[in-house]
Amino acid sequence: MLRSLGIALQVLGDVKATREVLEESLSIAQGLEATNQLGIILLSLGNTALDAGDNSVALDYFKRAESASTNPE
């Protein structure tokens, strides 16, 4: 649910709020070991970093998303 809110905030252009909500979503997913959600949350964080113009952070998130998607625990 937080991931959906983060994506909605991204569409509205609120990069700071998007990042905060998605980071919280990531933290919860990790705590619950919801590995099926990690890739999509990390991808959304990467897109948010791109929107903010932070390409190096975006690349890191994209690499983590790829790893989470190809190596689920």
CHARMM-style PDB file with segment names, atoms N, HN, CA, C and O in Angstrom:
ATOM      1  N   MET     1       0.815  -1.188   0.000  1.00  0.00      PROA
ATOM      2  CA  MET     1       0.000   0.000   0.000  1.00  0.00      PROA
ATOM      3  C   MET     1       0.866   1.263   0.000  1.00  0.00      PROA
ATOM      4  O   MET     1       0.568   2.218  -0.717  1.00  0.00      PROA
ATOM      5  N   LEU     2       1.927   1.271   0.793  1.00  0.00      PROA
ATOM      6  HN  LEU     2       2.169   0.495   1.376  1.00  0.00      PROA
ATOM      7  CA  LEU     2       2.828   2.425   0.787  1.00  0.00      PROA
ATOM      8  C   LEU     2       3.480   2.600  -0.575  1.00  0.00      PROA
ATOM      9  O   LEU     2       3.695   3.723  -1.031  1.00  0.00      PROA
ATOM     10  N   ARG     3       3.797   1.473  -1.228  1.00  0.00      PROA
ATOM     11  HN  ARG     3       3.623   0.560  -0.858  1.00  0.00      PROA
ATOM     12  CA  ARG     3       4.411   1.550  -2.555  1.00  0.00      PROA
ATOM     13  C   ARG     3       3.467   2.265  -3.510  1.00  0.00      PROA
ATOM     14  O   ARG     3       3.908   3.097  -4.304  1.00  0.00      PROA
ATOM     15  N   SER     4       2.181   1.956  -3.446  1.00  0.00      PROA
ATOM     16  HN  SER     4       1.823   1.281  -2.801  1.00  0.00      PROA
ATOM     17  CA  SER     4       1.192   2.609  -4.311  1.00  0.00      PROA
ATOM     18  C   SER     4       1.109   4.102  -4.018  1.00  0.00      PROA
ATOM     19  O   SER     4       1.001   4.909  -4.941  1.00  0.00      PROA
ATOM     20  N   LEU     5       1.158   4.471  -2.752  1.00  0.00      PROA
ATOM     21  HN  LEU     5       1.245   3.815  -2.003  1.00  0.00      PROA
ATOM     22  CA  LEU     5       1.161   5.884  -2.380  1.00  0.00      PROA
ATOM     23  C   LEU     5       2.402   6.566  -2.937  1.00  0.00      PROA
ATOM     24  O   LEU     5       2.322   7.677  -3.462  1.00  0.00      PROA
ATOM     25  N   GLY     6       3.546   5.905  -2.825  1.00  0.00      PROA
ATOM     26  HN  GLY     6       3.611   5.003  -2.399  1.00  0.00      PROA
ATOM     27  CA  GLY     6       4.786   6.468  -3.356  1.00  0.00      PROA
ATOM     28  C   GLY     6       4.706   6.712  -4.850  1.00  0.00      PROA
ATOM     29  O   GLY     6       5.159   7.747  -5.339  1.00  0.00      PROA
ATOM     30  N   ILE     7       4.135   5.768  -5.574  1.00  0.00      PROA
ATOM     31  HN  ILE     7       3.767   4.928  -5.177  1.00  0.00      PROA
ATOM     32  CA  ILE     7       3.998   5.923  -7.025  1.00  0.00      PROA
ATOM     33  C   ILE     7       3.037   7.064  -7.348  1.00  0.00      PROA
ATOM     34  O   ILE     7       3.275   7.825  -8.285  1.00  0.00      PROA
ATOM     35  N   ALA     8       1.958   7.188  -6.582  1.00  0.00      PROA
ATOM     36  HN  ALA     8       1.765   6.569  -5.820  1.00  0.00      PROA
ATOM     37  CA  ALA     8       1.018   8.293  -6.791  1.00  0.00      PROA
ATOM     38  C   ALA     8       1.704   9.635  -6.544  1.00  0.00      PROA
ATOM     39  O   ALA     8       1.500  10.587  -7.298  1.00  0.00      PROA
ATOM     40  N   LEU     9       2.506   9.711  -5.504  1.00  0.00      PROA
ATOM     41  HN  LEU     9       2.672   8.938  -4.892  1.00  0.00      PROA
ATOM     42  CA  LEU     9       3.244  10.950  -5.220  1.00  0.00      PROA
ATOM     43  C   LEU     9       4.244  11.254  -6.327  1.00  0.00      PROA
ATOM     44  O   LEU     9       4.475  12.417  -6.659  1.00  0.00      PROA
ATOM     45  N   GLN    10       4.835  10.213  -6.897  1.00  0.00      PROA
ATOM     46  HN  GLN    10       4.648   9.268  -6.628  1.00  0.00      PROA
ATOM     47  CA  GLN    10       5.779  10.400  -8.000  1.00  0.00      PROA
ATOM     48  C   GLN    10       5.061  11.016  -9.200  1.00  0.00      PROA
ATOM     49  O   GLN    10       5.585  11.928  -9.840  1.00  0.00      PROA
ATOM     50  N   VAL    11       3.875  10.521  -9.501  1.00  0.00      PROA
ATOM     51  HN  VAL    11       3.449   9.780  -8.981  1.00  0.00      PROA
ATOM     52  CA  VAL    11       3.088  11.059 -10.612  1.00  0.00      PROA
ATOM     53  C   VAL    11       2.767  12.532 -10.368  1.00  0.00      PROA
ATOM     54  O   VAL    11       2.730  13.329 -11.305  1.00  0.00      PROA
ATOM     55  N   LEU    12       2.537  12.885  -9.108  1.00  0.00      PROA
ATOM     56  HN  LEU    12       2.568  12.238  -8.347  1.00  0.00      PROA
ATOM     57  CA  LEU    12       2.239  14.276  -8.760  1.00  0.00      PROA
ATOM     58  C   LEU    12       3.485  15.156  -8.741  1.00  0.00      PROA
ATOM     59  O   LEU    12       3.382  16.380  -8.660  1.00  0.00      PROA
ATOM     60  N   GLY    13       4.667  14.532  -8.816  1.00  0.00      PROA
ATOM     61  HN  GLY    13       4.750  13.538  -8.882  1.00  0.00      PROA
ATOM     62  CA  GLY    13       5.907  15.293  -8.885  1.00  0.00      PROA
ATOM     63  C   GLY    13       6.530  15.641  -7.551  1.00  0.00      PROA
ATOM     64  O   GLY    13       7.435  16.474  -7.501  1.00  0.00      PROA
ATOM     65  N   ASP    14       6.079  15.037  -6.476  1.00  0.00      PROA
ATOM     66  HN  ASP    14       5.344  14.360  -6.517  1.00  0.00      PROA
ATOM     67  CA  ASP    14       6.632  15.318  -5.147  1.00  0.00      PROA
ATOM     68  C   ASP    14       7.759  14.324  -4.857  1.00  0.00      PROA
ATOM     69  O   ASP    14       7.548  13.296  -4.214  1.00  0.00      PROA
ATOM     70  N   VAL    15       8.952  14.652  -5.341  1.00  0.00      PROA
ATOM     71  HN  VAL    15       9.123  15.487  -5.864  1.00  0.00      PROA
ATOM     72  CA  VAL    15      10.088  13.731  -5.267  1.00  0.00      PROA
ATOM     73  C   VAL    15      10.468  13.421  -3.823  1.00  0.00      PROA
ATOM     74  O   VAL    15      10.734  12.266  -3.490  1.00  0.00      PROA
ATOM     75  N   LYS    16      10.496  14.433  -2.967  1.00  0.00      PROA
ATOM     76  HN  LYS    16      10.280  15.371  -3.238  1.00  0.00      PROA
ATOM     77  CA  LYS    16      10.902  14.214  -1.578  1.00  0.00      PROA
ATOM     78  C   LYS    16       9.938  13.268  -0.862  1.00  0.00      PROA
ATOM     79  O   LYS    16      10.368  12.311  -0.218  1.00  0.00      PROA
ATOM     80  N   ALA    17       8.650  13.531  -0.973  1.00  0.00      PROA
ATOM     81  HN  ALA    17       8.300  14.309  -1.497  1.00  0.00      PROA
ATOM     82  CA  ALA    17       7.658  12.670  -0.319  1.00  0.00      PROA
ATOM     83  C   ALA    17       7.678  11.270  -0.920  1.00  0.00      PROA
ATOM     84  O   ALA    17       7.524  10.280  -0.204  1.00  0.00      PROA
ATOM     85  N   THR    18       7.867  11.188  -2.235  1.00  0.00      PROA
ATOM     86  HN  THR    18       7.992  11.992  -2.816  1.00  0.00      PROA
ATOM     87  CA  THR    18       7.948   9.884  -2.899  1.00  0.00      PROA
ATOM     88  C   THR    18       9.079   9.067  -2.314  1.00  0.00      PROA
ATOM     89  O   THR    18       8.896   7.902  -1.961  1.00  0.00      PROA
ATOM     90  N   ARG    19      10.250   9.677  -2.212  1.00  0.00      PROA
ATOM     91  HN  ARG    19      10.398  10.624  -2.499  1.00  0.00      PROA
ATOM     92  CA  ARG    19      11.420   8.974  -1.683  1.00  0.00      PROA
ATOM     93  C   ARG    19      11.172   8.507  -0.249  1.00  0.00      PROA
ATOM     94  O   ARG    19      11.486   7.369   0.098  1.00  0.00      PROA
ATOM     95  N   GLU    20      10.610   9.380   0.577  1.00  0.00      PROA
ATOM     96  HN  GLU    20      10.354  10.305   0.295  1.00  0.00      PROA
ATOM     97  CA  GLU    20      10.355   9.024   1.979  1.00  0.00      PROA
ATOM     98  C   GLU    20       9.393   7.842   2.094  1.00  0.00      PROA
ATOM     99  O   GLU    20       9.635   6.912   2.863  1.00  0.00      PROA
ATOM    100  N   VAL    21       8.312   7.881   1.334  1.00  0.00      PROA
ATOM    101  HN  VAL    21       8.115   8.636   0.709  1.00  0.00      PROA
ATOM    102  CA  VAL    21       7.309   6.816   1.400  1.00  0.00      PROA
ATOM    103  C   VAL    21       7.884   5.503   0.866  1.00  0.00      PROA
ATOM    104  O   VAL    21       7.663   4.443   1.453  1.00  0.00      PROA
ATOM    105  N   LEU    22       8.620   5.571  -0.242  1.00  0.00      PROA
ATOM    106  HN  LEU    22       8.799   6.432  -0.719  1.00  0.00      PROA
ATOM    107  CA  LEU    22       9.191   4.346  -0.811  1.00  0.00      PROA
ATOM    108  C   LEU    22      10.280   3.762   0.084  1.00  0.00      PROA
ATOM    109  O   LEU    22      10.408   2.541   0.180  1.00  0.00      PROA
ATOM    110  N   GLU    23      11.067   4.613   0.739  1.00  0.00      PROA
ATOM    111  HN  GLU    23      10.964   5.605   0.661  1.00  0.00      PROA
ATOM    112  CA  GLU    23      12.079   4.108   1.677  1.00  0.00      PROA
ATOM    113  C   GLU    23      11.401   3.391   2.847  1.00  0.00      PROA
ATOM    114  O   GLU    23      11.877   2.350   3.298  1.00  0.00      PROA
ATOM    115  N   GLU    24      10.297   3.944   3.333  1.00  0.00      PROA
ATOM    116  HN  GLU    24       9.910   4.790   2.967  1.00  0.00      PROA
ATOM    117  CA  GLU    24       9.545   3.288   4.409  1.00  0.00      PROA
ATOM    118  C   GLU    24       8.971   1.961   3.920  1.00  0.00      PROA
ATOM    119  O   GLU    24       8.993   0.965   4.642  1.00  0.00      PROA
ATOM    120  N   SER    25       8.464   1.955   2.709  1.00  0.00      PROA
ATOM    121  HN  SER    25       8.446   2.764   2.122  1.00  0.00      PROA
ATOM    122  CA  SER    25       7.937   0.724   2.113  1.00  0.00      PROA
ATOM    123  C   SER    25       9.031  -0.329   1.990  1.00  0.00      PROA
ATOM    124  O   SER    25       8.796  -1.506   2.267  1.00  0.00      PROA
ATOM    125  N   LEU    26      10.222   0.087   1.575  1.00  0.00      PROA
ATOM    126  HN  LEU    26      10.412   1.042   1.349  1.00  0.00      PROA
ATOM    127  CA  LEU    26      11.355  -0.830   1.457  1.00  0.00      PROA
ATOM    128  C   LEU    26      11.729  -1.402   2.816  1.00  0.00      PROA
ATOM    129  O   LEU    26      11.976  -2.601   2.946  1.00  0.00      PROA
ATOM    130  N   SER    27      11.770  -0.551   3.819  1.00  0.00      PROA
ATOM    131  HN  SER    27      11.570   0.423   3.714  1.00  0.00      PROA
ATOM    132  CA  SER    27      12.110  -0.990   5.167  1.00  0.00      PROA
ATOM    133  C   SER    27      11.111  -2.025   5.680  1.00  0.00      PROA
ATOM    134  O   SER    27      11.501  -3.035   6.267  1.00  0.00      PROA
ATOM    135  N   ILE    28       9.841  -1.772   5.460  1.00  0.00      PROA
ATOM    136  HN  ILE    28       9.525  -0.952   4.983  1.00  0.00      PROA
ATOM    137  CA  ILE    28       8.807  -2.712   5.898  1.00  0.00      PROA
ATOM    138  C   ILE    28       8.922  -4.029   5.138  1.00  0.00      PROA
ATOM    139  O   ILE    28       8.839  -5.102   5.736  1.00  0.00      PROA
ATOM    140  N   ALA    29       9.110  -3.951   3.830  1.00  0.00      PROA
ATOM    141  HN  ALA    29       9.177  -3.079   3.344  1.00  0.00      PROA
ATOM    142  CA  ALA    29       9.227  -5.169   3.015  1.00  0.00      PROA
ATOM    143  C   ALA    29      10.425  -6.005   3.453  1.00  0.00      PROA
ATOM    144  O   ALA    29      10.344  -7.232   3.510  1.00  0.00      PROA
ATOM    145  N   GLN    30      11.535  -5.339   3.761  1.00  0.00      PROA
ATOM    146  HN  GLN    30      11.601  -4.342   3.715  1.00  0.00      PROA
ATOM    147  CA  GLN    30      12.714  -6.067   4.234  1.00  0.00      PROA
ATOM    148  C   GLN    30      12.440  -6.710   5.586  1.00  0.00      PROA
ATOM    149  O   GLN    30      12.827  -7.855   5.818  1.00  0.00      PROA
ATOM    150  N   GLY    31      11.783  -5.989   6.470  1.00  0.00      PROA
ATOM    151  HN  GLY    31      11.468  -5.058   6.281  1.00  0.00      PROA
ATOM    152  CA  GLY    31      11.467  -6.520   7.791  1.00  0.00      PROA
ATOM    153  C   GLY    31      10.530  -7.711   7.740  1.00  0.00      PROA
ATOM    154  O   GLY    31      10.627  -8.628   8.556  1.00  0.00      PROA
ATOM    155  N   LEU    32       9.626  -7.689   6.781  1.00  0.00      PROA
ATOM    156  HN  LEU    32       9.548  -6.944   6.118  1.00  0.00      PROA
ATOM    157  CA  LEU    32       8.674  -8.788   6.617  1.00  0.00      PROA
ATOM    158  C   LEU    32       9.217  -9.895   5.715  1.00  0.00      PROA
ATOM    159  O   LEU    32       8.566 -10.916   5.494  1.00  0.00      PROA
ATOM    160  N   GLU    33      10.425  -9.666   5.200  1.00  0.00      PROA
ATOM    161  HN  GLU    33      10.954  -8.836   5.379  1.00  0.00      PROA
ATOM    162  CA  GLU    33      11.045 -10.587   4.239  1.00  0.00      PROA
ATOM    163  C   GLU    33      10.131 -10.814   3.036  1.00  0.00      PROA
ATOM    164  O   GLU    33       9.997 -11.935   2.543  1.00  0.00      PROA
ATOM    165  N   ALA    34       9.507  -9.735   2.575  1.00  0.00      PROA
ATOM    166  HN  ALA    34       9.616  -8.825   2.975  1.00  0.00      PROA
ATOM    167  CA  ALA    34       8.627  -9.774   1.403  1.00  0.00      PROA
ATOM    168  C   ALA    34       9.478  -9.598   0.151  1.00  0.00      PROA
ATOM    169  O   ALA    34       9.417  -8.569  -0.522  1.00  0.00      PROA
ATOM    170  N   THR    35      10.269 -10.620  -0.146  1.00  0.00      PROA
ATOM    171  HN  THR    35      10.319 -11.456   0.400  1.00  0.00      PROA
ATOM    172  CA  THR    35      11.233 -10.530  -1.243  1.00  0.00      PROA
ATOM    173  C   THR    35      10.566 -10.303  -2.592  1.00  0.00      PROA
ATOM    174  O   THR    35      11.193  -9.765  -3.505  1.00  0.00      PROA
ATOM    175  N   ASN    36       9.309 -10.703  -2.734  1.00  0.00      PROA
ATOM    176  HN  ASN    36       8.800 -11.141  -1.992  1.00  0.00      PROA
ATOM    177  CA  ASN    36       8.618 -10.490  -4.001  1.00  0.00      PROA
ATOM    178  C   ASN    36       8.314  -9.012  -4.251  1.00  0.00      PROA
ATOM    179  O   ASN    36       7.978  -8.643  -5.376  1.00  0.00      PROA
ATOM    180  N   GLN    37       8.423  -8.170  -3.243  1.00  0.00      PROA
ATOM    181  HN  GLN    37       8.696  -8.470  -2.329  1.00  0.00      PROA
ATOM    182  CA  GLN    37       8.149  -6.738  -3.376  1.00  0.00      PROA
ATOM    183  C   GLN    37       9.412  -5.887  -3.527  1.00  0.00      PROA
ATOM    184  O   GLN    37       9.343  -4.748  -3.989  1.00  0.00      PROA
ATOM    185  N   LEU    38      10.554  -6.434  -3.143  1.00  0.00      PROA
ATOM    186  HN  LEU    38      10.610  -7.359  -2.768  1.00  0.00      PROA
ATOM    187  CA  LEU    38      11.777  -5.634  -3.096  1.00  0.00      PROA
ATOM    188  C   LEU    38      12.169  -5.065  -4.454  1.00  0.00      PROA
ATOM    189  O   LEU    38      12.509  -3.886  -4.550  1.00  0.00      PROA
ATOM    190  N   GLY    39      12.127  -5.874  -5.495  1.00  0.00      PROA
ATOM    191  HN  GLY    39      11.851  -6.832  -5.416  1.00  0.00      PROA
ATOM    192  CA  GLY    39      12.542  -5.416  -6.820  1.00  0.00      PROA
ATOM    193  C   GLY    39      11.739  -4.232  -7.306  1.00  0.00      PROA
ATOM    194  O   GLY    39      12.308  -3.259  -7.801  1.00  0.00      PROA
ATOM    195  N   ILE    40      10.422  -4.297  -7.174  1.00  0.00      PROA
ATOM    196  HN  ILE    40       9.960  -5.088  -6.773  1.00  0.00      PROA
ATOM    197  CA  ILE    40       9.572  -3.218  -7.662  1.00  0.00      PROA
ATOM    198  C   ILE    40       9.741  -1.951  -6.826  1.00  0.00      PROA
ATOM    199  O   ILE    40       9.688  -0.844  -7.362  1.00  0.00      PROA
ATOM    200  N   ILE    41       9.941  -2.103  -5.531  1.00  0.00      PROA
ATOM    201  HN  ILE    41       9.984  -3.002  -5.095  1.00  0.00      PROA
ATOM    202  CA  ILE    41      10.164  -0.925  -4.681  1.00  0.00      PROA
ATOM    203  C   ILE    41      11.495  -0.275  -5.040  1.00  0.00      PROA
ATOM    204  O   ILE    41      11.581   0.947  -5.162  1.00  0.00      PROA
ATOM    205  N   LEU    42      12.528  -1.088  -5.209  1.00  0.00      PROA
ATOM    206  HN  LEU    42      12.459  -2.080  -5.110  1.00  0.00      PROA
ATOM    207  CA  LEU    42      13.843  -0.550  -5.574  1.00  0.00      PROA
ATOM    208  C   LEU    42      13.805   0.106  -6.954  1.00  0.00      PROA
ATOM    209  O   LEU    42      14.445   1.136  -7.165  1.00  0.00      PROA
ATOM    210  N   LEU    43      13.066  -0.478  -7.888  1.00  0.00      PROA
ATOM    211  HN  LEU    43      12.546  -1.315  -7.716  1.00  0.00      PROA
ATOM    212  CA  LEU    43      12.911   0.123  -9.209  1.00  0.00      PROA
ATOM    213  C   LEU    43      12.233   1.486  -9.093  1.00  0.00      PROA
ATOM    214  O   LEU    43      12.645   2.446  -9.744  1.00  0.00      PROA
ATOM    215  N   SER    44      11.204   1.568  -8.271  1.00  0.00      PROA
ATOM    216  HN  SER    44      10.870   0.788  -7.742  1.00  0.00      PROA
ATOM    217  CA  SER    44      10.507   2.843  -8.065  1.00  0.00      PROA
ATOM    218  C   SER    44      11.427   3.879  -7.427  1.00  0.00      PROA
ATOM    219  O   SER    44      11.383   5.056  -7.785  1.00  0.00      PROA
ATOM    220  N   LEU    45      12.259   3.443  -6.484  1.00  0.00      PROA
ATOM    221  HN  LEU    45      12.295   2.487  -6.194  1.00  0.00      PROA
ATOM    222  CA  LEU    45      13.231   4.363  -5.882  1.00  0.00      PROA
ATOM    223  C   LEU    45      14.243   4.835  -6.923  1.00  0.00      PROA
ATOM    224  O   LEU    45      14.654   5.995  -6.907  1.00  0.00      PROA
ATOM    225  N   GLY    46      14.642   3.950  -7.820  1.00  0.00      PROA
ATOM    226  HN  GLY    46      14.308   3.007  -7.833  1.00  0.00      PROA
ATOM    227  CA  GLY    46      15.551   4.341  -8.899  1.00  0.00      PROA
ATOM    228  C   GLY    46      14.924   5.382  -9.804  1.00  0.00      PROA
ATOM    229  O   GLY    46      15.573   6.359 -10.177  1.00  0.00      PROA
ATOM    230  N   ASN    47      13.671   5.177 -10.156  1.00  0.00      PROA
ATOM    231  HN  ASN    47      13.144   4.383  -9.852  1.00  0.00      PROA
ATOM    232  CA  ASN    47      12.976   6.153 -10.996  1.00  0.00      PROA
ATOM    233  C   ASN    47      12.834   7.496 -10.287  1.00  0.00      PROA
ATOM    234  O   ASN    47      12.926   8.551 -10.914  1.00  0.00      PROA
ATOM    235  N   THR    48      12.613   7.447  -8.988  1.00  0.00      PROA
ATOM    236  HN  THR    48      12.538   6.590  -8.478  1.00  0.00      PROA
ATOM    237  CA  THR    48      12.511   8.678  -8.203  1.00  0.00      PROA
ATOM    238  C   THR    48      13.844   9.423  -8.190  1.00  0.00      PROA
ATOM    239  O   THR    48      13.881  10.646  -8.326  1.00  0.00      PROA
ATOM    240  N   ALA    49      14.938   8.678  -8.025  1.00  0.00      PROA
ATOM    241  HN  ALA    49      14.908   7.684  -7.915  1.00  0.00      PROA
ATOM    242  CA  ALA    49      16.262   9.301  -8.054  1.00  0.00      PROA
ATOM    243  C   ALA    49      16.532   9.924  -9.422  1.00  0.00      PROA
ATOM    244  O   ALA    49      17.120  11.001  -9.506  1.00  0.00      PROA
ATOM    245  N   LEU    50      16.106   9.255 -10.490  1.00  0.00      PROA
ATOM    246  HN  LEU    50      15.628   8.379 -10.422  1.00  0.00      PROA
ATOM    247  CA  LEU    50      16.253   9.837 -11.831  1.00  0.00      PROA
ATOM    248  C   LEU    50      15.478  11.140 -11.938  1.00  0.00      PROA
ATOM    249  O   LEU    50      15.982  12.126 -12.476  1.00  0.00      PROA
ATOM    250  N   ASP    51      14.251  11.145 -11.426  1.00  0.00      PROA
ATOM    251  HN  ASP    51      13.841  10.344 -10.989  1.00  0.00      PROA
ATOM    252  CA  ASP    51      13.436  12.363 -11.453  1.00  0.00      PROA
ATOM    253  C   ASP    51      14.123  13.506 -10.716  1.00  0.00      PROA
ATOM    254  O   ASP    51      13.972  14.673 -11.080  1.00  0.00      PROA
ATOM    255  N   ALA    52      14.885  13.157  -9.672  1.00  0.00      PROA
ATOM    256  HN  ALA    52      15.008  12.209  -9.377  1.00  0.00      PROA
ATOM    257  CA  ALA    52      15.598  14.169  -8.887  1.00  0.00      PROA
ATOM    258  C   ALA    52      16.926  14.552  -9.533  1.00  0.00      PROA
ATOM    259  O   ALA    52      17.617  15.448  -9.048  1.00  0.00      PROA
ATOM    260  N   GLY    53      17.288  13.873 -10.634  1.00  0.00      PROA
ATOM    261  HN  GLY    53      16.726  13.145 -11.027  1.00  0.00      PROA
ATOM    262  CA  GLY    53      18.544  14.168 -11.314  1.00  0.00      PROA
ATOM    263  C   GLY    53      19.751  13.524 -10.673  1.00  0.00      PROA
ATOM    264  O   GLY    53      20.883  13.915 -10.959  1.00  0.00      PROA
ATOM    265  N   ASP    54      19.537  12.549  -9.815  1.00  0.00      PROA
ATOM    266  HN  ASP    54      18.617  12.232  -9.583  1.00  0.00      PROA
ATOM    267  CA  ASP    54      20.634  11.882  -9.108  1.00  0.00      PROA
ATOM    268  C   ASP    54      20.919  10.534  -9.768  1.00  0.00      PROA
ATOM    269  O   ASP    54      20.488   9.484  -9.291  1.00  0.00      PROA
ATOM    270  N   ASN    55      21.652  10.593 -10.873  1.00  0.00      PROA
ATOM    271  HN  ASN    55      22.002  11.446 -11.261  1.00  0.00      PROA
ATOM    272  CA  ASN    55      21.868   9.412 -11.700  1.00  0.00      PROA
ATOM    273  C   ASN    55      22.651   8.310 -11.001  1.00  0.00      PROA
ATOM    274  O   ASN    55      22.358   7.132 -11.202  1.00  0.00      PROA
ATOM    275  N   SER    56      23.637   8.662 -10.185  1.00  0.00      PROA
ATOM    276  HN  SER    56      23.875   9.620 -10.021  1.00  0.00      PROA
ATOM    277  CA  SER    56      24.436   7.625  -9.524  1.00  0.00      PROA
ATOM    278  C   SER    56      23.604   6.865  -8.492  1.00  0.00      PROA
ATOM    279  O   SER    56      23.745   5.649  -8.358  1.00  0.00      PROA
ATOM    280  N   VAL    57      22.747   7.564  -7.771  1.00  0.00      PROA
ATOM    281  HN  VAL    57      22.632   8.551  -7.879  1.00  0.00      PROA
ATOM    282  CA  VAL    57      21.859   6.901  -6.813  1.00  0.00      PROA
ATOM    283  C   VAL    57      20.851   6.039  -7.567  1.00  0.00      PROA
ATOM    284  O   VAL    57      20.549   4.922  -7.147  1.00  0.00      PROA
ATOM    285  N   ALA    58      20.335   6.552  -8.672  1.00  0.00      PROA
ATOM    286  HN  ALA    58      20.581   7.459  -9.014  1.00  0.00      PROA
ATOM    287  CA  ALA    58      19.389   5.785  -9.486  1.00  0.00      PROA
ATOM    288  C   ALA    58      20.027   4.490  -9.962  1.00  0.00      PROA
ATOM    289  O   ALA    58      19.404   3.431  -9.890  1.00  0.00      PROA
ATOM    290  N   LEU    59      21.253   4.560 -10.444  1.00  0.00      PROA
ATOM    291  HN  LEU    59      21.760   5.420 -10.502  1.00  0.00      PROA
ATOM    292  CA  LEU    59      21.945   3.365 -10.925  1.00  0.00      PROA
ATOM    293  C   LEU    59      22.102   2.343  -9.811  1.00  0.00      PROA
ATOM    294  O   LEU    59      21.933   1.145 -10.039  1.00  0.00      PROA
ATOM    295  N   ASP    60      22.424   2.805  -8.608  1.00  0.00      PROA
ATOM    296  HN  ASP    60      22.562   3.778  -8.423  1.00  0.00      PROA
ATOM    297  CA  ASP    60      22.557   1.895  -7.472  1.00  0.00      PROA
ATOM    298  C   ASP    60      21.228   1.193  -7.179  1.00  0.00      PROA
ATOM    299  O   ASP    60      21.197  -0.017  -6.957  1.00  0.00      PROA
ATOM    300  N   TYR    61      20.145   1.949  -7.179  1.00  0.00      PROA
ATOM    301  HN  TYR    61      20.171   2.932  -7.359  1.00  0.00      PROA
ATOM    302  CA  TYR    61      18.832   1.340  -6.940  1.00  0.00      PROA
ATOM    303  C   TYR    61      18.485   0.341  -8.041  1.00  0.00      PROA
ATOM    304  O   TYR    61      17.947  -0.730  -7.759  1.00  0.00      PROA
ATOM    305  N   PHE    62      18.788   0.685  -9.288  1.00  0.00      PROA
ATOM    306  HN  PHE    62      19.225   1.555  -9.516  1.00  0.00      PROA
ATOM    307  CA  PHE    62      18.479  -0.222 -10.396  1.00  0.00      PROA
ATOM    308  C   PHE    62      19.280  -1.518 -10.289  1.00  0.00      PROA
ATOM    309  O   PHE    62      18.760  -2.597 -10.571  1.00  0.00      PROA
ATOM    310  N   LYS    63      20.537  -1.413  -9.883  1.00  0.00      PROA
ATOM    311  HN  LYS    63      20.960  -0.537  -9.653  1.00  0.00      PROA
ATOM    312  CA  LYS    63      21.353  -2.618  -9.698  1.00  0.00      PROA
ATOM    313  C   LYS    63      20.786  -3.479  -8.571  1.00  0.00      PROA
ATOM    314  O   LYS    63      20.720  -4.703  -8.687  1.00  0.00      PROA
ATOM    315  N   ARG    64      20.381  -2.832  -7.487  1.00  0.00      PROA
ATOM    316  HN  ARG    64      20.435  -1.838  -7.393  1.00  0.00      PROA
ATOM    317  CA  ARG    64      19.782  -3.571  -6.363  1.00  0.00      PROA
ATOM    318  C   ARG    64      18.457  -4.210  -6.773  1.00  0.00      PROA
ATOM    319  O   ARG    64      18.146  -5.322  -6.346  1.00  0.00      PROA
ATOM    320  N   ALA    65      17.676  -3.510  -7.601  1.00  0.00      PROA
ATOM    321  HN  ALA    65      17.929  -2.607  -7.948  1.00  0.00      PROA
ATOM    322  CA  ALA    65      16.406  -4.064  -8.087  1.00  0.00      PROA
ATOM    323  C   ALA    65      16.657  -5.287  -8.951  1.00  0.00      PROA
ATOM    324  O   ALA    65      15.954  -6.292  -8.836  1.00  0.00      PROA
ATOM    325  N   GLU    66      17.655  -5.202  -9.812  1.00  0.00      PROA
ATOM    326  HN  GLU    66      18.226  -4.386  -9.905  1.00  0.00      PROA
ATOM    327  CA  GLU    66      17.989  -6.343 -10.663  1.00  0.00      PROA
ATOM    328  C   GLU    66      18.408  -7.537  -9.817  1.00  0.00      PROA
ATOM    329  O   GLU    66      17.969  -8.662 -10.056  1.00  0.00      PROA
ATOM    330  N   SER    67      19.247  -7.290  -8.843  1.00  0.00      PROA
ATOM    331  HN  SER    67      19.604  -6.376  -8.649  1.00  0.00      PROA
ATOM    332  CA  SER    67      19.708  -8.362  -7.967  1.00  0.00      PROA
ATOM    333  C   SER    67      18.548  -8.981  -7.189  1.00  0.00      PROA
ATOM    334  O   SER    67      18.461 -10.203  -7.068  1.00  0.00      PROA
ATOM    335  N   ALA    68      17.668  -8.149  -6.669  1.00  0.00      PROA
ATOM    336  HN  ALA    68      17.738  -7.156  -6.767  1.00  0.00      PROA
ATOM    337  CA  ALA    68      16.522  -8.653  -5.898  1.00  0.00      PROA
ATOM    338  C   ALA    68      15.577  -9.460  -6.778  1.00  0.00      PROA
ATOM    339  O   ALA    68      14.952 -10.415  -6.316  1.00  0.00      PROA
ATOM    340  N   SER    69      15.475  -9.073  -8.047  1.00  0.00      PROA
ATOM    341  HN  SER    69      15.983  -8.298  -8.422  1.00  0.00      PROA
ATOM    342  CA  SER    69      14.553  -9.756  -8.954  1.00  0.00      PROA
ATOM    343  C   SER    69      15.117 -11.059  -9.493  1.00  0.00      PROA
ATOM    344  O   SER    69      14.370 -11.994  -9.782  1.00  0.00      PROA
ATOM    345  N   THR    70      16.437 -11.120  -9.628  1.00  0.00      PROA
ATOM    346  HN  THR    70      17.044 -10.361  -9.393  1.00  0.00      PROA
ATOM    347  CA  THR    70      17.046 -12.323 -10.198  1.00  0.00      PROA
ATOM    348  C   THR    70      17.549 -13.281  -9.138  1.00  0.00      PROA
ATOM    349  O   THR    70      17.828 -14.444  -9.433  1.00  0.00      PROA
ATOM    350  N   ASN    71      17.670 -12.807  -7.902  1.00  0.00      PROA
ATOM    351  HN  ASN    71      17.444 -11.863  -7.662  1.00  0.00      PROA
ATOM    352  CA  ASN    71      18.161 -13.644  -6.809  1.00  0.00      PROA
ATOM    353  C   ASN    71      17.254 -13.554  -5.592  1.00  0.00      PROA
ATOM    354  O   ASN    71      17.714 -13.186  -4.512  1.00  0.00      PROA
ATOM    355  N   PRO    72      15.977 -13.882  -5.742  1.00  0.00      PROA
ATOM    356  CA  PRO    72      15.099 -13.792  -4.567  1.00  0.00      PROA
ATOM    357  C   PRO    72      15.549 -14.780  -3.500  1.00  0.00      PROA
ATOM    358  O   PRO    72      15.960 -15.901  -3.799  1.00  0.00      PROA
ATOM    359  N   GLU    73      15.462 -14.344  -2.265  1.00  0.00      PROA
ATOM    360  HN  GLU    73      15.128 -13.434  -2.022  1.00  0.00      PROA
ATOM    361  CA  GLU    73      15.925 -15.194  -1.159  1.00  0.00      PROA
ATOM    362  C   GLU    73      14.855 -16.155  -0.723  1.00  0.00      PROA
ATOM    363  OT1 GLU    73      15.071 -16.945   0.196  1.00  0.00      PROA
TER     364      GLU     73
END
